[in-house]
Amino acid sequence: MLHILFNLPDRTLFEEVQQLDESLHGPIFVIRDDFAVGPLLQLDTPEGWLARLNWWKSCYEKSAYHEMPQPDFDDRATVEQIKNWLTENPADTCWIWMAQNQHDVAGYFWLIGQLTDFQGRVMVLYLNNLPFINEKGQLFYPNWLSEIPVREFLKAKKLARPVTTSEFEIDPDEWKKLAEENKVIRILEGGKKLTSKEDSYFDAELKKYITKDWQRINRILSNAQGKMKVKTGDVFLMSRLWEMVHAGLLELNGSWDKGWKETEIRKLLSDTVGELEVN
């Protein structure tokens, strides 16, 4: 069997799982882009894909990294490799593993319509609202595969089921709807329901951790990401801080080019502070 994951760090974890259970042996592929953020329109065209790539570049330019690293992956090529493997191994199946978060679910929606020719051979393990036992022996509900102890995956594999004919019809339509809404953020509201939000969605959450005292940006991001119920990446969050600073909603101490470990920001000290619209 072939396995599909949506977070690169999960690959090492799953390799450990395979060592415990020979029945799970097989190639592992990772869809690495985060389709929960950024433009989705016409990603099946070179123009649409380039527009998404340019959006990511703009986020990196506003972040501490300043320049987007040369990608060492292309998810489109990864999908072609998956399809080739399924064609060359007609008796085998592919298992899609995803947890209850918008990152995994958005990746699934982008992927599933491209596997239509393999109906009956595509399995899904969606670990939503399912309890597991953590290292302390306590019951918990994971939001990410990385939160699940390796031994618990042996229980999880029993949950694999075929992607239904109805899902192969409906889920690509859901992806099309999300793309045509042309919003920047997708949030998981339960099940597989993703809701589109404006790019300022996380601004209010970030501002909870910004005070009238100067704080380094890396501290603000660390506090926010540690406590946010809905998670997203540091590159996008820092691009939002950049937007708020340049909109005059936050005060900057130092040069943005110095990076988030050296640059400080704080709330405006004036009584009248403009607010970005939060949707």
C-alpha positions in Angstrom: 0.0 0.0 0.0 0.9 3.6 -0.5 0.5 6.3 2.2 -0.3 10.0 1.8 0.4 12.5 4.6 0.1 16.3 4.7 2.9 17.4 7.1 6.6 16.6 6.4 7.5 15.9 10.1 4.8 13.2 10.1 6.9 11.2 7.6 9.5 10.3 10.3 6.7 9.4 12.7 5.0 7.2 10.2 8.3 5.4 9.4 8.4 4.4 13.0 4.8 3.1 12.8 5.8 1.0 9.8 8.6 -0.6 11.8 6.0 -1.8 14.3 3.6 -3.1 11.8 4.7 -4.8 8.6 1.2 -4.7 7.1 1.6 -0.9 6.8 4.8 -1.1 4.8 4.9 0.9 1.5 6.0 4.2 0.0 5.1 7.4 1.8 4.3 10.6 -0.1 3.8 14.0 1.5 1.6 16.9 0.1 3.6 19.7 1.6 1.9 23.0 0.6 -0.6 24.5 3.1 -3.8 24.9 1.1 -5.6 26.3 4.2 -4.0 29.7 3.3 -3.4 31.5 0.1 -5.2 31.8 -3.3 -6.7 28.6 -4.8 -8.2 29.8 -8.0 -7.3 27.8 -11.1 -4.5 25.8 -9.6 -4.9 23.3 -12.4 -3.4 25.9 -14.7 0.2 27.3 -14.9 -1.2 30.8 -14.3 -3.1 29.8 -11.2 -0.2 27.9 -9.8 2.2 30.8 -10.4 -0.2 33.2 -8.7 -0.1 31.0 -5.6 3.7 30.8 -5.7 3.9 34.6 -6.0 1.6 35.0 -3.0 3.9 32.8 -0.9 6.9 34.8 -2.1 5.2 38.0 -0.9 4.6 36.4 2.5 8.2 35.4 2.8 9.3 38.9 1.8 7.3 40.3 4.8 8.6 37.7 7.2 11.9 37.2 9.0 13.1 35.0 6.2 12.8 37.9 3.7 13.3 35.5 0.7 11.4 32.4 -0.1 13.7 29.4 -0.3 13.9 27.6 -3.6 11.2 24.9 -3.2 12.6 21.4 -3.2 9.2 19.9 -3.9 6.3 20.3 -6.3 3.0 18.9 -5.1 1.8 18.5 -8.6 4.8 16.2 -9.4 4.1 14.3 -6.2 0.5 13.6 -7.3 1.8 12.3 -10.6 4.1 10.0 -8.8 1.2 8.7 -6.7 -0.9 8.1 -9.8 2.0 6.4 -11.6 2.5 4.1 -8.6 -1.2 3.2 -8.5 -1.2 2.5 -12.2 1.9 0.2 -11.9 0.5 -1.6 -8.9 -3.1 -2.3 -9.9 -3.8 -4.6 -6.9 -2.6 -2.2 -4.3 -4.4 0.7 -2.4 -3.5 4.2 -1.3 -4.2 5.4 2.2 -4.8 9.0 3.0 -4.1 10.0 6.6 -5.5 13.2 8.0 -6.3 14.7 11.4 -8.9 17.2 12.4 -7.3 20.4 11.2 -7.8 22.7 8.3 -4.3 22.0 6.9 -4.9 18.3 6.4 -8.5 18.7 5.2 -7.6 21.4 2.7 -4.8 19.2 1.3 -7.3 16.3 1.0 -9.8 18.5 -0.9 -7.0 19.6 -3.4 -5.9 16.0 -3.8 -9.0 13.9 -4.0 -10.3 15.1 -7.3 -7.0 14.1 -8.9 -7.5 10.4 -7.8 -10.9 9.9 -9.4 -9.6 7.2 -11.8 -8.6 5.0 -8.8 -12.0 4.8 -7.1 -12.3 1.7 -4.9 -8.5 1.7 -4.2 -8.3 5.0 -2.3 -8.8 4.6 1.5 -9.1 7.5 4.0 -8.3 7.6 7.7 -9.8 10.8 9.0 -9.1 10.9 12.7 -11.8 13.5 13.6 -13.4 13.4 17.1 -11.6 10.1 17.9 -10.1 9.5 21.3 -6.5 8.2 21.7 -4.3 7.5 24.8 -1.4 9.8 25.3 2.0 8.9 26.9 0.6 9.6 30.3 -2.3 7.1 29.8 -4.8 9.9 29.5 -7.6 10.1 26.9 -7.3 12.9 24.4 -8.5 14.1 21.0 -5.6 14.9 18.7 -5.8 17.7 16.2 -2.6 16.6 14.4 -1.1 13.2 13.6 2.1 14.2 15.3 0.2 14.3 18.7 -0.6 10.6 18.4 1.9 8.1 20.1 3.4 5.7 17.6 1.7 2.6 19.2 -1.7 4.3 18.9 -1.4 4.3 15.1 -1.8 0.5 15.2 -5.3 1.1 16.5 -6.0 3.9 14.1 -5.3 1.7 11.0 -8.6 -0.2 11.8 -10.5 3.0 10.9 -9.4 3.0 7.2 -12.4 3.0 4.8 -12.8 3.5 1.1 -13.5 7.0 -0.2 -17.1 6.6 -1.4 -18.4 7.3 -4.9 -20.4 10.1 -3.4 -17.3 11.7 -1.9 -15.5 11.5 -5.2 -18.4 13.5 -6.7 -19.0 16.0 -3.9 -15.5 16.7 -2.5 -14.1 18.1 -5.8 -17.1 20.4 -6.0 -16.3 21.6 -2.4 -12.8 22.4 -3.5 -14.1 24.3 -6.6 -16.4 26.3 -4.3 -13.5 27.2 -1.9 -11.3 28.2 -4.9 -14.0 30.4 -6.5 -14.7 32.2 -3.2 -11.1 33.6 -3.6 -10.5 34.2 0.1 -7.1 33.8 1.7 -7.9 31.6 4.7 -9.9 28.4 5.3 -11.0 27.4 8.8 -12.3 23.9 9.8 -15.7 24.1 11.5 -16.2 20.4 12.1 -16.3 17.3 10.0 -14.8 18.2 6.6 -16.5 21.6 6.5 -14.1 24.4 5.6 -15.2 28.0 5.7 -13.4 30.8 3.9 -12.2 33.9 5.8 -10.5 37.2 5.0 -6.7 37.6 5.3 -7.2 39.6 8.5 -8.8 36.6 10.3 -5.8 36.0 12.6 -5.1 39.7 13.4 -7.3 39.9 16.5 -5.7 36.7 17.9 -2.2 38.2 17.3 -3.1 41.4 19.0 -4.1 39.6 22.2 -0.3 39.1 22.8 0.8 42.6 21.8 1.0 45.1 24.7 1.9 48.8 25.1 5.4 47.6 26.1 8.0 46.8 23.4 8.2 43.1 22.7 10.3 41.2 20.2 8.3 39.7 17.4 9.6 36.2 18.0 8.1 36.3 21.5 4.7 37.5 20.2 4.6 34.7 17.6 5.7 32.1 20.1 3.0 33.1 22.6 0.3 33.3 19.9 1.1 30.0 18.2 1.3 28.3 21.6 -2.2 29.4 22.6 -4.2 29.8 19.3 -6.9 27.2 19.0 -6.7 27.5 15.2 -3.1 27.1 14.1 -1.3 28.5 11.1 2.3 29.0 10.1 4.8 31.6 11.3 5.5 33.0 7.8 1.9 34.0 7.2 1.5 35.4 10.8 4.5 37.5 10.4 3.2 38.8 7.1 0.1 39.9 9.0 2.2 41.7 11.6 4.0 43.5 8.7 0.6 44.5 7.3 -0.6 45.9 10.6 2.6 47.9 11.1 2.4 49.4 7.6 -1.2 50.2 8.1 -0.3 52.2 11.1 -2.0 49.9 13.6 1.1 48.9 15.5 4.3 50.7 16.3 7.7 49.4 15.1 11.1 49.8 17.0 14.0 49.0 14.7 14.2 47.8 11.1 12.0 45.0 9.8 15.0 43.8 7.9 16.7 42.8 11.2 14.3 39.9 11.6 11.9 38.9 14.4 14.6 38.2 17.0 15.8 41.8 16.9 12.8 43.8 15.9 10.2 45.0 18.5 6.6 46.1 18.1 3.9 47.4 20.5 0.4 48.8 20.5 0.0 52.5 19.6 0.1 54.6 22.7 -2.6 57.0 21.4 -6.1 56.6 22.6 -7.5 56.2 19.1 -6.3 53.0 17.5 -7.7 51.9 14.1 -8.7 48.4 13.8 -8.4 46.1 10.7 -11.7 44.5 9.9 -11.9 40.9 11.4 -14.1 38.4 9.7 
